[in-house]
Amino acid sequence: MRDQPIAVLGTNPVSIPHALLVRQWSDDVIFFAHVVEPTADELAQLEVRRVQVVTGRVVRLVVEADQLSAVELSDGRVIPRTAVFVRPVNAPHADGLLTGLGCEVDDAGFAIVDASGQTSTAGVWAAGNVVDPRFQVITSAGGGSAAAIAINADLVREDVERRSLE
Ligand SMILES: Cc1cc2nc3c(=O)[nH]c(=O)nc-3n(C[C@H](O)[C@H](O)[C@H](O)COP(=O)(O)OP(=O)(O)OC[C@H]3O[C@@H](n4cnc5c(N)ncnc54)[C@H](O)[C@@H]3O)c2cc1C
């Protein structure tokens, strides 16, 4: 999509930083506000990055020959674009597993852990995206490695403690 006329659709507050980000790829970026109302500060940020802001509801993506060609607004405007980015909201997929085990989670539901991945529940470690949605494969695997070391040390400590009780 580099150097092409691209867009970001405003679906949640993180759509605005996403528009600032994709501006790295093209000089022609439109932020379709859609359901998002940018604050004065956010509008200033978009202006600094020379991201054009188009207000109004988006009703349709125009697709021709299996290619996106434009974005249509409820007032009838049709604005040519070759790609539209939609920023998802990240949510941990833990199915109540963490909370069911009594682990503390933050407001968004991600596990609260120490540097080794230890949760607030003894004997339970967490690693990867269930801890932080920004983690990539390398950081998730690193978290898993740190947790494995800590779990092994915990098992050794438990063995030592058991023997001392014999
Ligand atoms: C679109 C996209 C593109 C990405 N691109 C990159 C990239 O280019 N490079 C990069 O490094 N990273 C990339 N990532 C991030 C990368 O995928 C993650 O950081 C990584 O997969 C996290 O690993 P994880 O083991 O924490 O979680 P996951 O890979 O999500 O694994 C968690 C597993 O647990 C399972 N699970 C959930 N609940 C339960 C339960 N109750 N019981 C049993 N199993 C359960 C899930 O089904 C899943 O299989 C991308 C992510 C996305 C979404």
The ligand as a Gaussian input file, in Angstrom:
#p B3LYP/6-31G(d) Opt

LIG

0 1
 C       -3.145000     -10.429000      12.621000
 C       -1.929000     -10.674000      13.470000
 C       -0.671000     -10.551000      12.896000
 C        0.466000     -10.773000      13.665000
 N        1.699000     -10.660000      13.073000
 C        2.797000     -10.925000      13.795000
 C        4.099000     -10.872000      13.186000
 O        4.247000     -10.594000      11.995000
 N        5.170000     -11.139000      13.957000
 C        5.063000     -11.467000      15.284000
 O        6.076000     -11.732000      15.930000
 N        3.848000     -11.524000      15.875000
 C        2.714000     -11.266000      15.172000
 N        1.478000     -11.312000      15.763000
 C        1.416000     -11.554000      17.214000
 C        1.571000     -13.014000      17.537000
 O        0.604000     -13.750000      16.810000
 C        1.331000     -13.179000      19.028000
 O        2.210000     -12.337000      19.742000
 C        1.552000     -14.608000      19.500000
 O        0.753000     -15.511000      18.771000
 C        1.209000     -14.702000      20.987000
 O        1.383000     -16.028000      21.406000
 P        0.553000     -16.566000      22.616000
 O        1.024000     -17.962000      22.832000
 O        0.632000     -15.611000      23.739000
 O       -0.980000     -16.534000      22.159000
 P       -1.713000     -17.336000      20.987000
 O       -0.784000     -17.591000      19.829000
 O       -2.957000     -16.563000      20.736000
 O       -2.033000     -18.740000      21.638000
 C       -2.967000     -18.874000      22.692000
 C       -3.650000     -20.216000      22.494000
 O       -4.420000     -20.507000      23.664000
 C       -5.644000     -21.049000      23.252000
 N       -6.604000     -20.878000      24.341000
 C       -7.307000     -19.764000      24.687000
 N       -8.084000     -20.012000      25.763000
 C       -7.860000     -21.298000      26.107000
 C       -8.353000     -22.138000      27.146000
 N       -9.225000     -21.708000      28.030000
 N       -7.898000     -23.397000      27.196000
 C       -6.979000     -23.861000      26.291000
 N       -6.478000     -23.105000      25.299000
 C       -6.909000     -21.845000      25.207000
 C       -5.988000     -20.292000      21.998000
 O       -6.915000     -20.998000      21.208000
 C       -4.619000     -20.202000      21.321000
 O       -4.336000     -21.322000      20.521000
 C        0.338000     -11.107000      15.030000
 C       -0.938000     -11.224000      15.595000
 C       -2.041000     -11.005000      14.832000
 C       -3.414000     -11.145000      15.473000

